[in-house]
Amino acid sequence: DQHELTMIATDGDRIVEQPAESFIINTGERYDFYITTDRPAGNYWVRAETTEITEDRLPVSRQHHTEAILHYEGAPDVEPTSQRKTCSVNDSCVVVNCPFLQYGDPSLYIDCLPVHEL
């Protein structure tokens, strides 16, 4: 949450560095990235969630997800209260490796970047 990712390689091949809010990884894919740690000292969630859908192309009722904690030195040992970045018309979110260019709800202000453009 609230940290920019910079993609630096895909499947072992270096790419031109690409800042992103998030990326989609599929079975068998590998990505190298770093997290820019330029926020106030604290604890922040690092989130991963599935993009599963039903046969009717609707989201599943219970998606799988996992979380990790990015803990800055000097921050208290407490659970994060951070929220994912709110994307807007003036500050859209780049998502790398979208399954298609119109991925997601248009009101979420996502700019999809296919992996072949990296």
Backbone as a ProteinNet text record, in pm:
[ID]
protein_1_A
[PRIMARY]
DQHELTMIATDGDRIVEQPAESFIINTGERYDFYITTDRPAGNYWVRAETTEITEDRLPVSRQHHTEAILHYEGAPDVEPTSQRKTCSVNDSCVVVNCPFLQYGDPSLYIDCLPVHEL
[TERTIARY]
82.8	0	87.1	49.6	110	257.2	306.7	444.8	446.6	532.3	544	635.1	594	676.8	749.6	869.2	940.8	978.4	917.9	945.3	1081.6	1168.1	1301.9	1334.5	1256.1	1280.7	1154.8	1141.2	1032.8	1090.8	1060.4	1110.9	1262.2	1332.5	1478.2	1540	1460	1511.7	1492.6	1601	1593.2	1499.4	1428.5	1341.2	1374.7	1327.5	1339.3	1257.2	1313	1242.3	1104.7	1003.3	865.4	798.3	772.3	696.8	554.7	500.7	364.6	305.1	172.8	102.3	89.1	71.5	60.3	87.8	95.3	113.8	39	8	-62.1	38.1	44.3	136.4	54.8	83.7	13.9	103.5	44.3	117.9	240.1	355.2	478.4	553.2	496.8	565.5	648	752.3	837.3	859.8	858.5	887.3	985.3	1079.1	1168.2	1125.8	1121.7	1080.7	1140.2	1140.8	1175.1	1066.3	1060.9	962.4	1035.1	984.9	1042.2	992.9	1086	1049.7	1076.8	982.7	999.8	886.2	818	706.5	752.7	671	707.1	724.4	815.6	839.5	708.6	681.7	557.9	550	432.8	405.8	301.9	325.6	239	208.7	86.1	49.8	110.8	155.3	190	85.5	4.4	-111.3	-95.4	-149.9	-159.6	-298.6	-366.4	-498.9	-520.9	-607.3	-632.7	-728.2	-730.4	-823.4	-919.4	-961.5	-1049.3	-1186.2	-1246.6	-1382.8	-1459.4	-1591.1	-1674.7	-1691.4	-1758	-1784.5	-1867.4	-1945.2	-2027.5	-1949.4	-1817.6	-1728.2	-1751.8	-1806.2	-1828.5	-1722.4	-1684.4	-1585.8	-1637	-1545.7	-1584.6	-1627.5	-1708.2	-1761.5	-1654	-1549.6	-1444.1	-1309.4	-1245.1	-1115.6	-1007.4	-901	-787.4	-697.8	-641.2	-549.7	-450.8	-343.5	-244.1	-185.9	-127.8	-70	64.7	150.2	277.3	289.2	382.1	401.1	536.7	534.4	657	679.5	784.3	811	934.5	915.4	1027.1	1101.1	1231.5	1311.8	1261	1243.7	1197.9	1046.7	974.7	828.5	787.6	675	629.7	589.3	592	553.2	401.9	330.6	184.9	140.8	19.6	-34.7	-61	-35.4	-57.4	-205.1	-226.1	-360.2	-366.3	-264.4	-255	-365.4	-395.2	-493	-424.9	-477	-425.3	-444	-355.7	-363.7	-500.4	-556	-680.3	-643.1	-675.8	-643.7	-751.9	-712.8	-808	-782.2	-869.7	-854.3	-722.7	-678.1	-553.7	-432.8	-454.1	-345.1	-384.5	-382.4	-424.4	-317.9	-356.1	-266.1	-223.7	-93.6	-41.1	-42.5	-105.1	-107.2	-38.2	70.4	147.6	90.1	83.4	43	-107.4	-187.2	-332.7	-367.6	-471.6	-509.7	-566.8	-615.6	-665.7	-665.7	-661.8	-644.9	-758.4	-878.2	-991.7	-1013.2	-907.6	-914.1	-969.2	-1061.6	-1113.9	-1223.2	-1285	-1391.5	-1330.7	-1382.8	-1326.1	-1322.1	-1411.3	-1412	-1295.5	-1216.9	-1100.5	-975.3	-980.6	-870.1	-741.1	-751.5	-637.5	-584	-452	-384.9	-314.8	-365.7	-309.6	-187.3	-83.5	38.5	67.2	44.6	73.7	223.2	255.4	394.5	477.8	419	498.5	542.2	488.6	530.9	642.8	687.2	794.3	929.9
-119.4	0	125.5	220.8	353.7	356.3	251.5	246	209	275	243.8	123.8	36.4	-76.1	-36.5	-86.3	-66.5	-203.3	-237.7	-365.5	-355.7	-457.7	-452.6	-574.6	-683.3	-802.7	-887.5	-961.3	-1057.1	-1187.3	-1294.4	-1427.4	-1428.3	-1355.2	-1353.9	-1256.9	-1188.2	-1091.8	-950	-873	-731.9	-656.8	-560	-472.4	-328.7	-234.9	-94.2	-77.6	-14.5	0.1	61.1	0.3	43.7	62.9	187.5	210.3	157.4	104.5	50.6	53	60.1	48.9	-97.9	-182.8	-325.7	-401.2	-533.9	-616.3	-747.1	-809.5	-936.6	-1043.2	-1148.8	-1257.8	-1385.4	-1455.3	-1579.3	-1699.2	-1814.7	-1938.7	-1948.8	-1973.9	-1992.2	-1864	-1749.7	-1622.1	-1580.1	-1503.1	-1447.7	-1299.7	-1219.7	-1076.9	-1037.7	-952.3	-890.5	-745.5	-696.7	-558.4	-510.5	-381.1	-327.1	-231.9	-210.6	-122.2	4.3	118.9	247	277.2	279.4	300	445.1	531	674.4	734.4	653.3	698.1	718	783.4	796.6	659.7	651.3	524.4	471.3	347.3	284.9	143.8	86.8	-47.6	-37	-106.4	-98.2	-239.3	-259.4	-387.4	-403.8	-523.8	-567.4	-673.7	-649.9	-735.1	-816	-935	-1018.5	-1080.3	-1070.5	-1131	-1189	-1285.6	-1352.5	-1268.8	-1301.6	-1237.1	-1341.7	-1431.7	-1540.8	-1488.5	-1558.6	-1528.7	-1658.7	-1649.8	-1767.9	-1792.3	-1900.1	-1929.2	-1819.6	-1745.7	-1635.8	-1505.1	-1511.1	-1393.7	-1296.9	-1346.6	-1265.5	-1301.3	-1206.2	-1238.7	-1351.1	-1433.9	-1539.5	-1475.9	-1547.4	-1488.7	-1474	-1554.3	-1545.9	-1560.7	-1449.8	-1455.8	-1490.3	-1552.2	-1585.2	-1462.7	-1443.4	-1331.9	-1364.2	-1289.5	-1300.3	-1162.6	-1143.8	-1014.6	-1035.4	-935.9	-931.6	-790.8	-771.2	-638.8	-583.4	-463.8	-387.8	-303.7	-336.6	-274.1	-185.4	-56.4	37.7	31.2	48.6	54.9	169.6	141.6	242.9	248.2	176	172.9	79.8	108.1	19	-118	-217.6	-353.2	-368.4	-305.6	-312.5	-346.6	-397.2	-431	-302.2	-304.1	-184.1	-143.5	-15.1	36.9	99.6	72.3	134.8	85.8	168.3	137	141.1	64.7	68.4	208.4	247.4	378	395.8	513.9	547.4	609.5	542.4	590.7	689.6	790.1	893	935.7	1018.3	1067.8	1144.4	1212.5	1289.1	1209.7	1092.4	1008.7	862.2	817.3	680.4	581.5	454.8	348.3	264.1	244.9	156.8	15.1	-75.2	-217.1	-291.2	-359.6	-433.4	-573.6	-617.8	-752.5	-777	-676.4	-696.4	-801.8	-880.5	-982	-921.9	-798.4	-727	-578.4	-492.5	-348.3	-283.9	-334.4	-276.9	-348.2	-391.7	-465.6	-376.7	-428.6	-358	-258.9	-208.8	-110.2	24.8	93.1	223.2	325.9	313.8	410	389.8	282.7	256.9	327.4	385.1	462.7	380.9	265.4	176.2	195.7	214.4	215.9	82.2	-1.3	-134.6	-127.9	-198.9	-206.5	-353.3	-397.5	-538.2	-566.7	-688.9	-725.1	-714.7	-735.1	-725.9	-582.2	-483.7	-344.6	-303.2	-394.2	-359.8	-363.8
0	0	0	-83.8	-84.3	-124.1	-187.3	-234.1	-382.1	-457	-599.2	-618.9	-710.5	-751.7	-878.8	-897.6	-1023.5	-1076.2	-1188.9	-1253.3	-1322.1	-1302.9	-1363.1	-1448.8	-1435.5	-1518.6	-1523.5	-1632	-1645.7	-1698.9	-1630.8	-1667.2	-1687.4	-1603.5	-1607.1	-1705.6	-1784.7	-1883	-1831.8	-1834.5	-1793.5	-1887	-1831.8	-1909.4	-1873.2	-1952.7	-1914.6	-1788.2	-1686.9	-1559.8	-1581.4	-1520.9	-1538.8	-1402.8	-1364.1	-1239.3	-1254	-1145.6	-1148.3	-1008.2	-1004.2	-876.5	-839.2	-941.9	-917.6	-1047.5	-1036.6	-1155.7	-1136.9	-1249.7	-1248.6	-1290	-1211.3	-1240.9	-1260.2	-1367.5	-1400.3	-1371.7	-1371.8	-1345.5	-1435.7	-1376.5	-1452	-1482.7	-1451.4	-1478.8	-1357.9	-1387.6	-1282	-1310.4	-1206.1	-1217.7	-1109.5	-1145.8	-1048.5	-1037.9	-915.8	-893.7	-762.1	-746.3	-615.5	-571.5	-442.5	-382.5	-338.4	-381.5	-340	-198.3	-104.2	36.8	74.7	37.7	60.9	143.7	218.5	301.3	444.9	525	666.8	731.3	827.4	897	952.3	922.9	968.2	914.8	921.9	871.8	761.1	650.9	534.1	484.8	438.5	381.2	242.6	212.9	77.8	47.1	-56.7	-82.1	-210.8	-207.8	-327.9	-326.7	-439.8	-448	-586.6	-594.1	-720.9	-806.8	-934.7	-1027.6	-1083.5	-998.8	-1039.9	-1083	-1179.3	-1221.5	-1237.8	-1237.8	-1258.6	-1408.2	-1442.1	-1582.9	-1649.3	-1569.4	-1621.4	-1631	-1613.2	-1618	-1502.7	-1392.6	-1273.7	-1169.7	-1084.3	-980.2	-890	-844.1	-750.6	-619.7	-543.5	-420.1	-312.4	-320.8	-218.7	-287.2	-316.7	-382.3	-281	-331.3	-246.7	-234.9	-118.8	-100.7	11.4	10.1	116.4	140.3	255.1	290.1	358.1	342.8	413.7	469.8	558.9	619.3	578.7	522	496.1	621	695.3	825.9	815.5	834.5	833.6	966.7	961.1	1082.9	1170	1297.1	1391.3	1406.2	1323	1333.4	1447.3	1509.8	1618.3	1563.2	1648.5	1609.3	1620.6	1527.2	1523.8	1381.5	1369.3	1238.5	1159.4	1028.9	948	942.1	918.2	893.8	754.4	672.3	541.1	447.7	348.9	246.1	110.5	16.9	-119	-176.6	-266.5	-330.7	-395.9	-384.1	-452.9	-586.4	-693.5	-827.6	-869.7	-947	-986.9	-1129.7	-1181.5	-1317.9	-1332.2	-1226.9	-1230.7	-1183	-1127	-1074.7	-1093.1	-1218.9	-1248.4	-1201.5	-1197.8	-1153.3	-1272.2	-1287.6	-1390.9	-1336.2	-1412	-1378.2	-1492.3	-1460.8	-1560.6	-1578.4	-1702.8	-1740.9	-1725.6	-1757.9	-1758.1	-1863.1	-1838.7	-1936.6	-2065	-2058.7	-2175.3	-2142.6	-2243.5	-2222.3	-2144	-2156.2	-2084.2	-1950.9	-1889.9	-1764	-1652.6	-1577.1	-1460.6	-1495.1	-1394.7	-1405.3	-1444	-1546.7	-1587.7	-1475.5	-1378.4	-1267.9	-1172.1	-1192	-1105.8	-1156	-1276	-1334.5	-1343.1	-1406.9	-1427.4	-1568.3	-1580	-1709.3	-1725.3	-1815.4	-1835.8	-1926.4	-1888.8	-1968	-1996.2	-2119.7	-2152.8	-2138.8	-2099.4	-2074.6	-2201.1	-2318	-2442.4	-2473.8	-2400.4	-2421	-2325.8	-2241.5	-2146.2	-2214.2
[MASK]
++++++++++++++++++++++++++++++++++++++++++++++++++++++++++++++++++++++++++++++++++++++++++++++++++++++++++++++++++++++

